[in-house]
Amino acid sequence: MQPVAVVTGASSGIGAATAAQLAGAGFHVVLAARRADRLEQAAARARDRGGSVQAEILDVTDPAAAETFARSLDRCDVLVNNAGGAIGMEEVGAADPADWRAMFEVNVLGSLHMTKALLPRLIASGDGTIVMLTSTAGFITYEGGGGYAAAKHAQHAMAATLRLELCGQPVRVIEIAPGMVRTDEFAVNRFRGDAAKAAAVYQGVREPLTAEDIADAVTWAVTRPAHFNVDLMVLRPRAQAAQHKVYREP
């Protein structure tokens, strides 16, 4: 029977690219996201890779919706907790608690809701995989990134805890932690639609990572043999040696 992969936040960016690559790798891919129009475009892109695809509108911050979604699936072999994002660059002293709450809801609680809802099916598959898309912000803080770093630290802790709790069960827990990735929406959303500020993040960086780069890493990790677990994969462009160390060409 064809293995089933669920990808959240699949309407754009890393989620859409991951759905397409997993479809090409032979999975039946269930793309889950909130925006129906973008979701259909991403599903069409995945179908172009020759895979079996379905699109489901889903808000991962709604636990009841996550449970209903899980009940609609006959099986689940792979869960990619990709839904997330950053809002704002204000320092802690000027932060809006609503922004922090929104980041925690989608990045952390969204991953929790989906993992709880699908864990019985992942175990029942006999060879399940949970992928947590975190960030290098999950290991180090930086000015203006307090809320996002807090959420990604929490996701990192969740992945590590799951790996301990599921030891002995037929489920792998993989954490993929990207550094600088240029996608269509991440930085623009972070800067509340200011495209100029978003573009400045990547100014002078010849080759930041792309959504396809991250999708390639996810696909490689989940297609390893069942005994092979990738605990943590940190991905950065060559130009980024660390969070604060980025080579920018004049």
C-alpha positions in Angstrom: 0.0 0.0 0.0 1.3 3.5 -0.9 2.7 5.3 2.2 0.9 8.5 3.2 2.7 11.8 4.1 0.9 14.7 5.7 2.6 18.1 5.2 1.2 21.1 7.2 1.7 24.7 6.0 1.8 23.2 2.5 0.3 26.1 0.6 3.6 27.9 0.0 7.4 27.9 0.6 9.0 24.9 2.3 5.7 23.1 2.8 4.7 23.3 -0.9 8.2 22.3 -2.0 8.3 19.4 0.4 4.9 18.1 -0.7 6.1 18.2 -4.3 9.3 16.3 -3.6 7.5 13.7 -1.4 5.0 13.1 -4.2 7.8 12.5 -6.6 9.3 10.1 -4.1 6.2 7.9 -4.2 4.2 9.1 -1.3 0.5 9.8 -1.3 0.8 13.4 -0.1 -1.9 15.2 1.9 -1.3 18.9 1.8 -2.8 20.8 4.7 -3.1 24.6 5.0 -5.5 27.4 5.6 -5.5 29.2 2.2 -7.6 27.3 -0.3 -6.4 29.1 -3.4 -2.7 28.7 -2.6 -3.3 25.2 -1.4 -4.7 24.2 -4.8 -1.8 25.7 -6.6 0.6 23.7 -4.4 -1.4 20.5 -4.9 -1.2 21.0 -8.7 2.6 21.5 -8.4 2.8 18.2 -6.5 0.7 16.4 -9.0 3.1 17.5 -11.7 5.7 15.4 -10.0 3.6 12.4 -10.8 2.4 11.7 -7.3 -0.9 10.9 -5.7 -2.1 14.1 -4.0 -5.0 15.5 -2.0 -5.5 19.0 -0.5 -7.2 19.6 2.8 -8.0 23.0 4.3 -6.8 22.9 7.9 -6.0 25.3 10.7 -3.4 23.5 12.8 -4.1 25.8 15.8 -7.5 24.3 16.1 -7.2 21.0 18.1 -10.7 19.8 17.2 -10.0 20.4 13.5 -6.7 18.4 13.8 -8.6 15.5 15.3 -11.3 15.6 12.6 -8.6 15.7 10.0 -6.8 12.7 11.5 -10.0 10.7 11.6 -10.5 11.3 7.9 -7.2 9.4 7.1 -7.0 5.7 6.8 -3.3 5.8 7.5 -0.3 8.1 8.1 3.3 7.2 7.7 5.0 10.6 7.7 4.0 13.8 9.4 5.9 17.0 8.5 5.1 19.7 11.0 6.0 22.6 8.8 3.3 25.2 9.6 4.8 28.1 11.3 6.3 31.6 10.8 7.6 34.7 12.5 5.9 38.0 13.3 7.8 41.2 14.0 11.3 42.2 15.0 10.5 44.2 18.0 12.8 43.9 21.1 11.3 42.2 24.1 10.7 45.6 25.8 8.5 46.7 22.9 7.0 43.3 22.0 3.3 42.8 21.5 2.1 39.7 23.4 -0.4 39.0 20.7 2.5 38.4 18.2 4.2 36.1 20.6 0.9 34.2 21.2 0.3 33.9 17.5 3.8 32.5 16.9 3.5 30.0 19.8 0.0 28.9 18.6 1.1 28.0 15.1 4.7 26.8 15.6 4.4 25.0 18.9 0.7 24.2 19.6 0.1 23.5 15.9 2.8 20.9 16.0 1.4 19.5 19.2 -2.1 19.2 17.9 -1.1 17.5 14.7 1.3 15.1 16.5 -1.2 14.1 19.1 -3.9 13.6 16.5 -1.8 11.5 14.1 0.4 9.6 16.5 -1.8 6.5 16.8 -1.7 6.2 13.0 2.0 6.8 12.8 2.6 4.0 15.3 0.1 1.7 13.6 2.0 2.2 10.3 4.8 0.1 11.7 7.3 2.6 10.3 6.2 6.2 11.2 8.2 9.4 10.9 7.6 12.8 12.5 9.5 15.7 11.0 9.7 18.9 13.0 10.7 21.9 10.9 12.4 24.2 13.4 15.1 26.8 12.9 18.6 27.7 14.0 16.7 30.2 16.1 15.8 27.1 18.2 19.4 27.0 19.5 20.5 30.6 19.7 18.8 34.0 20.3 19.3 37.3 18.6 18.1 40.9 19.0 14.5 41.3 17.9 14.0 37.6 17.6 12.8 36.8 21.2 9.3 35.6 20.3 10.3 33.5 17.3 13.3 32.0 19.1 11.2 31.1 22.1 8.7 29.3 19.8 11.5 27.4 18.0 13.2 26.5 21.2 9.9 25.0 22.3 9.6 23.0 19.1 13.2 21.8 19.5 12.3 20.6 23.1 9.2 18.9 21.8 11.1 16.9 19.2 13.8 15.8 21.7 11.1 14.8 24.2 9.1 12.8 21.7 12.3 11.0 20.7 12.7 9.8 24.3 9.0 9.0 24.8 8.7 7.0 21.6 11.9 5.0 22.1 10.9 1.4 21.4 8.0 2.4 19.2 8.2 2.2 15.4 8.3 6.0 15.0 11.3 8.2 14.2 11.5 11.8 15.2 13.6 14.0 12.8 14.3 17.7 13.4 15.3 19.8 10.4 16.7 23.2 11.5 17.3 25.7 8.6 19.2 28.9 8.9 18.9 31.6 6.1 16.3 30.4 3.6 14.8 32.8 1.0 11.2 32.1 0.3 8.4 34.2 -1.1 6.6 34.9 2.2 8.6 34.3 5.4 10.5 37.5 5.7 7.7 39.6 4.1 5.3 38.3 6.8 7.8 38.9 9.5 8.2 42.5 8.5 4.4 42.9 8.2 4.4 43.2 4.4 7.4 45.5 4.0 9.0 44.0 1.0 12.0 46.4 1.2 12.9 45.3 4.7 12.4 41.7 3.8 14.7 42.0 0.8 17.4 43.6 2.9 17.7 40.4 5.0 19.3 38.7 1.9 21.1 41.7 0.5 24.6 40.7 -0.7 24.1 37.0 0.1 24.8 35.2 -3.2 23.0 32.0 -2.5 20.7 31.8 0.5 19.0 28.4 0.8 15.8 27.8 -1.0 12.6 26.0 -0.1 13.7 23.3 -2.5 16.9 22.8 -0.6 15.0 22.2 2.6 12.5 19.9 0.9 15.4 17.9 -0.5 16.8 17.4 3.0 13.4 16.4 4.4 12.8 13.9 1.6 16.3 12.4 2.0 15.8 12.0 5.8 12.4 10.4 5.6 13.4 7.9 2.9 16.3 6.4 4.8 15.8 2.8 6.0 13.6 2.4 9.0 16.5 1.8 11.4 18.2 5.0 10.3 17.2 8.1 12.3 18.3 11.6 11.6 18.0 13.2 15.0 18.9 16.7 13.9 20.0 18.3 10.7 21.1 21.9 10.7 21.1 23.6 7.3 22.7 26.9 6.4 24.0 28.5 3.2 27.8 28.5 2.8 27.7 32.3 3.3 26.2 31.9 6.8 28.7 30.6 9.3 26.5 31.4 12.3 23.4 33.4 13.2 25.3 36.7 13.2 28.1 35.7 10.8 27.0 36.2 7.2 29.2 37.0 4.3 27.6 39.7 2.1 29.2 40.8 -1.2 29.6 44.5 -1.8 
